[in-house]
Amino acid sequence: MKSDLPTIDFERSLGPWIGRTSKVTDYYLQEAMQRYELDLTKEQMVVLKKLHDQDGLNQNELAQLIYRDKSSLARLLSKMEQKKYIIRKQHPQDKRVNEVFLTVGGKTIFQKSRAAIQEVITIMEQDISQEEKNIVIEILKKVQENFTNAPIAQH
């Protein structure tokens, strides 16, 4: 019996390659964090980087910047507060808004994480020319833009 379903060549589509690359990158980054004895996850490192670039972001801005929903970000920030990497403060004029700031401990661990991150980047980009890197970046930007502009399917 012949199926009316379209044939999908998964190995020649971008999805599995992007997914595998993401998983391998996450694995190597976590291994590097452990080797450098850093009590830091990839998600926490992303938050530290965003706050390093712009300290005092409110939680909604931070959620949008790192593509997380508000509740999962709140849990992540709670763990980071327990580790004393960040502190949340109520906005002086709007008590409903929490602003997030790096602590001295957060700044310190972010600086210490840079060596681990550079190690992973060096491995990842080995034997890849700047031109190839630029092409991959442009393609990935297009993929992200395609998703951003795609209508959300209603089920």
Salt bridges, closest charged atoms under 4 A:
ASP9 OD2 - ARG12 NE 3.70
GLU11 OE2 - ARG20 NH2 2.82
ASP26 OD1 - LYS42 NZ 3.11
ASP39 OD1 - LYS83 NZ 3.07
ASP53 OD2 - LYS49 NZ 2.58
ASP53 OD1 - HIS52 ND1 3.53
GLU81 OE1 - ARG88 NH2 2.76
ASP94 OD1 - ARG96 NE 2.98
GLU99 OE2 - HIS91 NE2 3.91
GLU119 OE2 - ARG35 NH2 1.94
GLU125 OE1 - LYS133 NZ 3.17
GLU138 OE2 - LYS141 NZ 3.55
